[in-house]
Amino acid sequence: MVFSLIPRTSFLSKTISSSFASRRFIHSTFSIMAPQHRKVAVIGSGPAGHTAAVYLARANLEPIMFEGMMANGFAPGGQLTTTTDVENYPGFPEGVMGGELMEKMRAQSERFGTVIETETITKLDTSSRPFKLWREGTEDQEEPTDTADSVIIATGASAKRMGLPGEDVYWQNGISACAVCDGAVPIFRNKPLVVIGGGDSAAEEAMYLTKYGSHVHVLVRRDVLRASKVMASRLLKHPKVTVHFNTSATETLGDGNLLSHVAIKNNVTGEITKLEANGLFYAIGHEPATSLVKGVVDLDSEGYIKTIPGSTLTNVPGLFAAGDVQDKRYRQAITSAGSGCMAALDAERYISDLEAEQEEK
């Protein structure tokens, strides 16, 4: 699913360039205008954000979406805009390019009336109703640029990288952070693969990759696995897995197009060797994009937004969270889309109750 950056000559690049050109004018205009109000604002433009927007727009709630200007390091549309073949999203039997999938989602959101702004929200105040939002560059203004009765946070999460030499060259050309997403890609089939990490996620990804790779090497920088005893036992006993303790990756190597080897270092002896590898999978965690809501909503110990189980409700009434920003287990496009639907339905119910209360007054 993920392997070579695709040229962004579509709406994304056009939108980005035009937004940069008009940014200064827009911000100066907002400084003298009253805040624009919406019933629902969606922050984020991945599968969760667009699914929420489609449901909200079809319910005549006229949502506004802030799709972000390179927010969290990604173009509008999120992580999928940097992928090629997506083979596990329902409805596309031949697969679909990640960027194309997000363009279709964006078009569907607009078709039903979602107003999409290529802006990043950098400040959010939920201490009073309606909620107050500030666009990037206006944070110092007393008055917000926008207000909303409810807000859906769908800002996603990004995989932690290691910054290895060659990483930028082979990222999405052999280096991935999602075995479930990319493990079945043809270039990995019957090839030696490497997983970096020592926790449950690393163990699970390594076990999953044994279905496709000829052999899986797991690099653990310490002398023990952090994974649970059950997972560690399964990993160590698997005939297609070799666990390298006290070992760190030092460099990624290849022909400039595809990864072929990983340089590894024995942390005890200092010896450096090369390990044949057509795929390198990082299983060292993700960073949820929650800087906007720190101090605003409850987060867990890893920075993900806490939601009430079985819903997208947070501890702040009217503030909802969908997608990878609140999901550290599945992190799939389809599960993000599903939670986006949930957030829209939760927000619609909240707005309906709010309007009923106002009518009673």
Secondary structure, DSSP 8 states (H G I E B T S, - for coil): ---S-----SHHHHHHHHHHHHHHHHHHHHTTS--EEEEEEEE--SHHHHHHHHHHHHTT---EEE--SSGGG--TTGGGGG-SEE-SSTT-TT-EEHHHHHHHHHHHHHHTT-EEE---EEEEE-SSSSEEEEETT-TT-SS-SEEEEEEEE---EEE-----TTHHHHBTTTEES-HHHHTTSGGGTTSEEEEE--SHHHHHHHHHHTTTSSEEEEE-SSSS--S-HHHHHHHHH-TTEEEETTEEEEEEEESSSSEEEEEEEETTT--EEEEE-SEEEE-S-EEE--GGGBTTB-B-TTS-B---TTS-B-SSTTEEE-GGGS-SS---HHHHHHHHHHHHHHHHHHHHHHHHHHHH-
